[in-house]
């Protein structure tokens, strides 16, 4: 579709899930595109658990067979556990510190499976990028982008690959992840004033994933989130293979130990607050050095402009508590590709040409943000709503990743109302269980 004045219609900065999926969509539609990935795949990457809405993207891209063939552990559900606290039982609708959901409880249009997957991101990202290449996208690995210059007629992308090179495209897609290459250069990045989480994580072989479900072996491959006693602190338990498990501790910045030499001790100390987890890890073999992630959450004041769109983590990163990262990346590719194909066909690359994508992805990420905020502010509220037959399927819809079709799901508004009620009433039986994330979870934010 591109004219002779351009090397490609679309230049995509980053070959992770957002960039690779966008390239695959565009290549299938006959749009010429090039992907610039600074690393050579496979490369290790955190964020190993998917949510079911990702399956729609796999189906549309013809990638589902590759997912089955890869042999990734199937993820049939999710579970959350909390330390025992007698206050949990002082209210008649809070009856347990543990809760789980099975994704098959609710049918999802366009999904057709009762599970998603846990993935080794090194393998998964490589498979998806190879799929985009097979569909016709040009892919450069080991090609870091140095500069993106947007003018009224097109975009010049300068990159390194056996020397300095440059290509001219009709538009650019920033899929550079948390580097936010283009958005950062434009000065659009806004740090979240509320979420300031840090994480330390690694992989283990031989971790006993049945510790919390000894009589339910079918749940050992669920993703588990175990809450820790400290404010807004938790750990993840994600199967990577039959005998390899990713374990990560997430806590507020103020609680985090920055010195690398102390990461192991900090990790073990946090696990020690949940003895079943610590006991299950006894004797397990650590496979990788500890890695840290910080300053998780941020937004962009702008995610589309003339000839520019930001997708995936480059557009927004909320918090990893509900495994939203890859799902948002894949769905942003799904939505943005439609606007891009129309722009290429019409020749209109103005900011307004990408308004449908912008509206849709901002709606979804805002819902994730509000859901996660309510969750952090009052954890037991989540347990209560999942266990309540009136709300269970509506909460499950959110957990499945179906967050793009309505502005404010009624169940989320109800959760917000309950949190506000508890906040306003110091005598409320749950007031003492409010977390310290923010003085008012739903104050106007950034």
C-alpha positions as CSV (number, residue, x, y, z in Angstrom):
1,X,0.0,0.0,0.0
2,X,2.9,2.4,0.6
3,X,4.1,4.9,-2.0
4,X,7.6,5.2,-3.3
5,X,8.3,8.2,-1.0
6,X,8.2,5.8,2.0
7,X,10.1,2.7,2.9
8,X,7.1,1.4,4.8
9,X,3.6,2.5,5.8
10,X,4.2,1.9,9.5
11,X,7.2,1.8,11.7
12,X,6.8,-0.1,15.0
13,X,9.3,0.6,17.8
14,X,9.4,-2.6,20.0
15,X,8.9,-6.3,19.2
16,X,7.2,-7.4,22.4
17,X,3.5,-8.5,22.5
18,X,2.1,-5.1,21.6
19,X,4.4,-4.5,18.7
20,X,4.4,-8.0,17.4
21,X,0.6,-8.3,17.5
22,X,0.2,-5.0,15.7
23,X,2.7,-6.0,13.0
24,X,0.8,-9.3,12.6
25,X,-2.6,-7.5,12.2
26,X,-1.2,-5.0,9.8
27,X,0.7,-7.6,7.7
28,X,-2.5,-9.7,7.4
29,X,-4.3,-6.6,6.2
30,X,-1.7,-5.9,3.5
31,X,-0.1,-2.9,5.2
32,X,3.7,-2.7,4.9
33,X,5.3,-2.4,8.3
34,X,8.7,-2.8,10.0
35,X,9.4,-3.7,13.6
36,X,12.5,-2.4,15.4
37,X,13.4,-4.6,18.4
38,X,16.5,-3.5,20.4
39,X,17.2,-7.0,21.7
40,X,17.7,-10.4,20.0
41,X,15.0,-12.8,21.0
42,X,14.5,-14.9,23.0
43,X,15.1,-12.6,26.0
44,X,13.8,-13.0,29.6
45,X,10.9,-10.8,30.6
46,X,8.6,-10.6,33.6
47,X,4.8,-10.8,33.2
48,X,4.2,-14.5,32.6
49,X,0.5,-14.9,33.1
50,X,-2.3,-14.1,30.6
51,X,-6.0,-13.4,30.9
52,X,-8.6,-15.0,28.7
53,X,-9.4,-11.9,26.5
54,X,-6.0,-12.5,24.9
55,X,-7.4,-15.6,23.1
56,X,-9.5,-13.4,20.8
57,X,-6.3,-11.9,19.5
58,X,-4.7,-15.3,19.0
59,X,-7.8,-16.4,17.1
60,X,-7.8,-13.4,14.8
61,X,-4.1,-13.7,14.1
62,X,-4.2,-17.4,13.4
63,X,-1.8,-17.9,16.4
64,X,-3.9,-20.2,18.5
65,X,-2.3,-23.4,17.1
66,X,1.1,-22.1,18.1
67,X,-0.1,-21.5,21.6
68,X,-1.3,-25.1,21.9
69,X,1.8,-26.5,20.3
70,X,4.1,-24.6,22.6
71,X,2.9,-26.6,25.6
72,X,2.6,-23.7,28.0
73,X,0.8,-24.5,31.3
74,X,-2.9,-23.9,30.9
75,X,-4.4,-21.4,33.3
76,X,-7.9,-22.4,34.3
77,X,-8.4,-19.9,37.1
78,X,-7.0,-17.6,39.7
79,X,-6.9,-17.6,43.5
80,X,-6.2,-15.1,46.2
81,X,-5.2,-15.8,49.8
82,X,-4.8,-13.5,52.8
83,X,-3.3,-13.9,56.3
84,X,-5.8,-14.9,58.9
85,X,-7.4,-11.9,60.6
86,X,-10.3,-12.2,63.0
87,X,-11.8,-8.9,61.8
88,X,-12.6,-10.7,58.5
89,X,-15.3,-12.6,60.3
90,X,-17.0,-9.7,62.1
91,X,-19.2,-8.8,59.1
92,X,-21.8,-11.3,57.7
93,X,-20.7,-10.9,54.1
94,X,-17.0,-11.5,54.7
95,X,-16.6,-15.2,55.4
96,X,-13.2,-16.2,54.1
97,X,-9.7,-14.9,53.6
98,X,-9.4,-17.0,50.4
99,X,-11.2,-17.0,47.2
100,X,-10.8,-18.4,43.7
101,X,-12.5,-18.2,40.3
102,X,-12.6,-20.6,37.3
103,X,-12.6,-18.8,34.0
104,X,-15.0,-21.4,32.6
105,X,-17.7,-20.1,34.9
106,X,-18.5,-17.4,32.3
107,X,-18.7,-17.8,28.5
108,X,-16.7,-15.1,26.6
109,X,-17.8,-14.3,23.1
110,X,-14.9,-14.8,20.7
111,X,-12.9,-16.8,23.2
112,X,-14.4,-20.3,23.2
113,X,-11.9,-21.7,25.7
114,X,-12.2,-22.3,29.5
115,X,-8.6,-21.4,30.0
116,X,-5.8,-19.2,29.0
117,X,-2.0,-19.8,29.6
118,X,1.0,-19.1,31.8
119,X,3.9,-18.4,29.5
120,X,7.7,-18.2,29.5
121,X,7.8,-14.7,28.1
122,X,11.1,-15.4,26.4
123,X,9.5,-18.1,24.3
124,X,6.1,-16.5,24.0
125,X,7.4,-13.2,22.7
126,X,9.7,-14.9,20.2
127,X,6.9,-17.1,18.9
128,X,4.6,-14.1,18.4
129,X,7.3,-12.0,16.7
130,X,8.2,-14.9,14.4
131,X,4.5,-15.2,13.6
132,X,4.4,-11.5,12.5
133,X,7.4,-12.1,10.3
134,X,5.8,-15.1,8.7
135,X,2.7,-13.0,7.9
136,X,4.9,-10.5,6.0
137,X,6.1,-8.0,8.5
138,X,9.7,-6.9,8.2
139,X,11.5,-7.4,11.6
140,X,14.9,-6.1,12.7
141,X,16.2,-7.6,15.9
142,X,19.2,-6.1,17.7
143,X,18.2,-2.8,16.2
144,X,17.7,-0.1,18.9
145,X,15.9,3.0,17.7
146,X,17.9,6.1,18.4
147,X,15.6,8.8,17.2
148,X,12.1,9.3,15.8
149,X,11.4,12.6,14.0
150,X,7.8,13.4,13.0
151,X,7.0,16.0,10.4
152,X,3.9,17.0,8.5
153,X,4.6,14.5,5.7
154,X,6.0,11.5,7.5
155,X,8.3,10.0,10.1
156,X,12.0,9.4,10.0
157,X,13.2,6.5,12.2
158,X,16.9,6.3,12.9
159,X,18.2,3.0,14.3
160,X,21.4,1.0,14.7
161,X,21.9,-2.2,12.8
162,X,25.4,-2.9,11.6
163,X,25.8,0.9,11.6
164,X,23.5,3.8,11.8
165,X,20.5,3.5,9.5
166,X,17.3,5.4,8.7
167,X,13.9,4.6,7.2
168,X,10.9,6.8,6.4
169,X,7.4,5.7,7.2
170,X,4.0,7.3,7.0
171,X,3.5,6.9,10.8
172,X,5.1,5.4,13.9
173,X,3.7,3.1,16.6
174,X,5.5,3.3,19.9
175,X,5.4,-0.2,21.4
176,X,8.6,0.2,23.3
177,X,7.2,-0.9,26.6
178,X,8.1,0.9,29.8
179,X,10.9,2.7,28.0
180,X,8.2,4.8,26.4
181,X,10.6,5.9,23.8
182,X,8.4,8.2,21.7
183,X,6.0,9.3,24.5
184,X,9.0,10.0,26.7
185,X,10.6,12.2,24.1
186,X,7.4,14.0,23.6
187,X,7.1,14.8,27.3
188,X,3.8,13.0,27.7
189,X,4.7,10.7,30.6
190,X,2.9,11.3,33.9
191,X,4.0,9.4,37.0
192,X,1.1,7.9,39.0
193,X,0.9,9.7,42.3
194,X,-0.9,6.8,44.0
195,X,0.7,3.5,42.9
196,X,4.4,3.3,43.7
197,X,4.9,-0.4,43.8
198,X,8.2,-2.2,43.5
199,X,8.8,-5.9,42.9
200,X,11.6,-8.5,43.3
201,X,11.2,-11.8,41.6
202,X,12.8,-15.0,40.3
203,X,12.1,-18.5,39.1
204,X,12.3,-21.7,41.2
205,X,12.3,-25.4,40.3
206,X,10.7,-27.8,42.8
207,X,8.3,-25.3,44.5
208,X,5.2,-27.2,45.8
209,X,2.3,-25.4,44.2
210,X,-0.2,-27.5,46.1
211,X,0.5,-25.8,49.4
212,X,-2.8,-24.0,49.5
213,X,-4.9,-26.6,47.6
214,X,-3.6,-30.0,48.9
215,X,-6.9,-31.7,48.2
216,X,-7.6,-29.8,44.9
217,X,-4.7,-30.8,42.6
218,X,-6.7,-29.3,39.6
219,X,-6.0,-25.8,41.0
220,X,-2.2,-26.2,41.4
221,X,-1.7,-24.4,38.0
222,X,-4.0,-21.5,38.9
223,X,-2.2,-18.2,39.4
224,X,-2.1,-17.4,43.1
225,X,-1.8,-14.0,44.7
226,X,-0.9,-14.3,48.4
227,X,-1.4,-11.1,50.4
228,X,1.3,-10.1,52.9
229,X,0.6,-8.4,56.2
230,X,2.3,-5.1,55.1
231,X,0.2,-2.4,53.4
232,X,-0.5,-3.1,49.7
233,X,2.0,-6.0,49.7
234,X,1.6,-9.3,48.0
235,X,3.4,-12.1,46.2
236,X,2.6,-13.9,43.0
237,X,2.9,-17.6,42.2
238,X,2.8,-18.3,38.5
239,X,3.5,-21.7,36.8
240,X,6.1,-21.5,34.0
241,X,6.4,-25.2,33.3
242,X,5.6,-28.5,35.0
243,X,8.2,-27.9,37.6
244,X,9.3,-24.3,37.3
245,X,7.4,-21.5,39.1
246,X,7.8,-17.7,39.1
247,X,7.6,-16.1,42.5
248,X,7.6,-12.4,43.0
249,X,7.1,-10.0,46.0
250,X,5.4,-6.7,45.4
251,X,5.4,-3.9,47.9
252,X,5.2,-0.2,48.3
253,X,8.3,1.9,47.4
254,X,8.8,2.9,51.1
255,X,9.1,-0.8,52.1
256,X,11.4,-1.8,49.3
257,X,15.1,-2.5,49.9
258,X,17.1,-0.9,47.1
259,X,20.5,-2.4,47.8
260,X,21.0,-5.4,45.5
261,X,22.9,-7.3,48.1
262,X,19.9,-7.3,50.4
263,X,17.3,-8.4,47.8
264,X,17.5,-12.1,48.8
265,X,17.1,-11.4,52.5
266,X,14.2,-9.0,51.8
267,X,12.5,-11.7,49.6
268,X,12.8,-14.4,52.2
269,X,11.7,-12.1,55.0
270,X,8.5,-11.3,53.1
271,X,7.8,-14.9,52.3
272,X,8.3,-15.7,56.0
273,X,5.1,-13.7,56.8
274,X,3.2,-16.4,54.9
275,X,4.5,-19.7,56.4
276,X,2.8,-22.1,53.9
277,X,4.5,-20.3,51.0
278,X,7.9,-20.3,52.8
279,X,7.5,-24.0,53.6
280,X,6.5,-24.9,50.1
281,X,9.6,-23.2,48.8
282,X,12.0,-25.0,51.2
283,X,14.4,-27.1,49.2
284,X,13.4,-25.5,45.8
285,X,16.2,-24.6,43.5
286,X,16.5,-20.9,42.5
287,X,17.1,-20.8,38.7
288,X,17.8,-17.1,38.1
289,X,19.2,-14.1,40.0
290,X,16.7,-11.9,41.7
291,X,15.4,-9.1,39.4
292,X,13.7,-5.9,40.4
293,X,11.0,-3.8,38.8
294,X,10.1,-0.4,40.0
295,X,8.0,2.7,39.6
296,X,5.3,0.5,38.1
297,X,2.5,2.9,37.3
298,X,2.3,5.8,34.9
299,X,0.1,7.2,32.3
300,X,0.5,9.3,29.1
301,X,-1.2,12.7,28.8
302,X,-1.5,11.9,25.1
303,X,-1.4,8.4,23.4
304,X,-2.2,9.5,19.8
305,X,-1.0,12.4,17.8
306,X,-0.6,13.2,14.1
307,X,1.2,10.1,12.7
308,X,1.9,8.8,16.2
309,X,0.2,6.2,18.4
310,X,1.3,4.7,21.7
311,X,0.2,1.1,22.6
312,X,0.7,-1.4,25.3
313,X,3.0,-0.4,28.2
314,X,4.2,2.6,26.2
315,X,0.7,4.0,26.5
316,X,-0.1,3.1,30.1
317,X,1.0,0.8,32.9
318,X,-1.3,0.3,35.9
319,X,-0.2,-2.5,38.2
320,X,0.5,-6.2,37.7
321,X,-2.0,-7.5,40.4
322,X,-4.5,-8.9,37.8
323,X,-2.0,-9.9,35.1
324,X,-3.2,-7.1,32.8
325,X,0.0,-6.2,31.0
326,X,0.1,-8.6,28.1
327,X,-3.7,-8.5,27.7
328,X,-3.7,-4.7,27.4
329,X,-0.8,-5.0,25.0
330,X,-2.6,-7.5,22.7
331,X,-5.9,-5.7,22.8
332,X,-4.4,-2.4,22.1
333,X,-2.8,-4.0,19.0
334,X,-6.2,-5.3,18.1
335,X,-7.9,-2.0,18.4
336,X,-5.2,0.3,17.0
337,X,-4.7,-1.9,13.9
338,X,-8.2,-1.1,12.7
339,X,-7.6,2.6,12.9
340,X,-4.2,2.3,11.2
341,X,-5.6,0.3,8.3
342,X,-8.3,2.9,7.7
343,X,-5.6,5.7,8.0
344,X,-3.4,4.0,5.4
345,X,-6.4,3.5,3.0
346,X,-7.6,7.1,3.4
347,X,-4.2,8.8,3.7
348,X,-5.4,10.6,6.8
349,X,-2.9,10.2,9.6
350,X,-4.1,13.1,11.8
351,X,-4.7,12.6,15.5
352,X,-8.4,12.3,15.0
353,X,-7.9,9.3,12.7
354,X,-7.0,7.2,15.8
355,X,-9.8,8.5,18.1
356,X,-11.6,5.2,18.2
357,X,-8.5,3.4,19.4
358,X,-7.8,6.2,22.0
359,X,-11.4,6.1,23.4
360,X,-11.5,2.3,23.6
361,X,-8.1,1.7,25.2
362,X,-8.5,4.6,27.7
363,X,-11.9,3.2,28.7
364,X,-10.4,-0.2,29.3
365,X,-7.3,0.9,31.2
366,X,-9.4,3.3,33.3
367,X,-11.7,0.4,34.4
368,X,-8.6,-1.7,35.2
369,X,-7.2,1.2,37.2
370,X,-10.5,1.8,39.2
371,X,-10.9,-2.0,39.8
372,X,-7.3,-2.3,41.1
373,X,-7.6,0.8,43.2
374,X,-10.7,-0.5,45.0
375,X,-9.0,-3.9,45.4
376,X,-6.0,-2.3,47.1
377,X,-8.0,0.0,49.2
378,X,-10.2,-2.7,50.7
379,X,-9.0,-6.2,49.9
380,X,-11.8,-8.0,51.7
381,X,-14.3,-6.2,49.5
382,X,-13.0,-8.2,46.5
383,X,-13.4,-11.5,48.4
384,X,-17.0,-10.5,49.4
385,X,-18.0,-9.6,45.9
386,X,-16.5,-12.7,44.3
387,X,-18.3,-14.9,46.9
388,X,-21.6,-13.1,46.4
389,X,-23.8,-14.7,43.7
390,X,-25.1,-11.3,42.7
391,X,-21.7,-10.0,41.7
392,X,-19.5,-13.1,41.0
393,X,-19.9,-13.3,37.2
394,X,-19.6,-9.5,36.8
395,X,-16.3,-9.5,38.7
396,X,-15.2,-12.5,36.7
397,X,-15.9,-10.6,33.5
398,X,-13.4,-8.0,34.6
399,X,-10.9,-10.7,35.6
400,X,-11.3,-12.2,32.1
401,X,-10.2,-9.0,30.6
402,X,-13.6,-7.9,29.1
403,X,-13.2,-4.2,30.1
404,X,-13.6,-2.4,26.8
405,X,-17.4,-2.4,26.1
406,X,-18.9,-0.1,28.7
407,X,-17.7,3.0,30.5
408,X,-18.5,2.0,34.1
409,X,-19.5,-1.6,34.9
410,X,-22.3,-1.6,37.5
411,X,-20.3,-4.0,39.8
412,X,-17.4,-1.6,39.8
413,X,-19.6,1.3,40.7
414,X,-21.1,-0.8,43.6
415,X,-17.6,-1.6,44.8
416,X,-16.7,2.1,44.7
417,X,-19.8,3.0,46.7
418,X,-19.0,0.4,49.4
419,X,-15.4,1.7,49.7
420,X,-16.6,5.3,50.1
421,X,-19.1,4.2,52.7
422,X,-16.4,2.5,54.7
423,X,-14.1,5.4,54.4
424,X,-16.7,7.9,55.6
425,X,-17.7,5.9,58.7
426,X,-14.9,5.3,61.2
427,X,-17.2,3.0,63.1
428,X,-17.8,0.7,60.2
429,X,-16.7,-2.8,61.0
430,X,-14.4,-2.8,58.0
431,X,-12.9,0.7,58.5
432,X,-9.9,-0.7,60.2
433,X,-9.2,-2.9,57.2
434,X,-8.8,0.0,54.8
435,X,-5.3,-0.1,53.2
436,X,-3.1,3.0,53.2
437,X,-2.9,3.3,49.4
438,X,-4.6,6.7,49.4
439,X,-6.7,8.7,51.8
440,X,-9.6,8.6,49.2
441,X,-9.4,5.8,46.7
442,X,-11.6,7.7,44.2
443,X,-10.4,11.2,44.5
444,X,-9.9,12.8,41.0
445,X,-6.5,11.5,39.9
446,X,-4.2,12.2,37.0
